[in-house]
Amino acid sequence: MDSHLELLFLSQDDVKKCGGDDMKYIIDIIEEVISLHDKNDYILPSKSTLRWGSIDTETTSGRINSMPGYIGGNFKASGIKWISGNPTNPFKYNLPRAAGVILLNDTETLLPEVIMDGTLISAMRTGAVSGVVAKHLAKKQSKVLGLIGAGVQNRTQLQAILAVCPHIEYVKVTDLDEVRAQIFCDEMSLLSQNVKFEIASNAEEAVRGSDIFITATVTEKPIVQKEWVDEGSLYIHVGSHECEFNVIRQADKIVVDDWEELKHRGVETIPIMYSEGCFDPQDIYAELGAIVNGYKKGRENNRERIYFNSVGMGIEDVAVAKCIYNKAQEKGMGKRLNLWEAPAFI
């Protein structure tokens, strides 16, 4: 019996050629994952974080996350994402803040079968989650989007919102680095020629008057204040402790992806509130899957302030990676890597 083992290796370029940068495609995958999460057809060990100090050091020295999972349904995929994030990379080394790889295992033997770039998949699937959120929780005629942060993450957030909210016509962008914000606007306007982009002078300006606003930063202190948040808006909270407690307290609906995992991670505003005895989990309206599956209603009127926070789940990365892997096999793409000719032990 031939017992040699090969792995397929997929570069970021391979991932792109297999649909990894197609936001509408990724949104469809993620919506199915969120549905399966609600149906309990998954296994999700808690995210493990390697960092050099306390939680607060992640905003300066960074961290590496280990995110394993199994997702059922039509995916039936097991794997893990290993992803680092160093906030200084873009400024000190001209490198992405986050970079990672995803490894999938064979369904029957559980042996590793493919390793691929996870940097693009991670950014796209995080944006895609917000696409699913906006599809169900934003006003149907949303026209104004506010973005706090002009990094990679808000690029995919923008792509996702435009994919599901066809009436967006005005995007306000703010960043601590105005040059970075200008580059963001210049580059993204090329992809969205029917949308007007403008630099907001501060976070308040980005939030006020926005139908949807998104925070995707590495801030150490809360940015968003209660008074800024308009009636009828959707706040998508992507980063860590980005808003004051009262922003959440005044929300008509609080929606999360996975409350237990948010508590475990502990860096977002809601779990910080909870740890300080300032938040009752009974105040969570729903996990997103219950809304996707129709057990709970999404937005019910144009006056509701809706707040969404996600921890990010490894099963999302695994599902996208599985779909990319299947396409790569169909196309005959990637490189074969020989892990062993014969195993050292059986």
Secondary structure, DSSP 8 states (H G I E B T S, - for coil): ----EEEEEE-HHHHIIIIIT-HHHHHHHHHHHHHHHHTT-EE----EEEESSSGGGGGTT-EEEEEEEEE-TTT-EEEEEEEEE-TTIIIIIS--SEEEEEEEE-TTT--EEEEEE-HHHHHHHHHHHHHHHHHHHS-TT--EEEEE--SHHHHHHHHHHHHH-TT--EEEEE-SSHHHHHHHHHHHHHH-TTSEEEE-SSHHHHHTT-SEEEE----SS--B-GGG--TT-EEEE-SSS-B-HHHHHT-SEEEES-HHHHHHH--SHHHHHHHTT---GGG--EEHHHHHTTSS----STT--EEEE----HHHHHHHHHHHHHHHHHHT-SEEEEEESS-S--
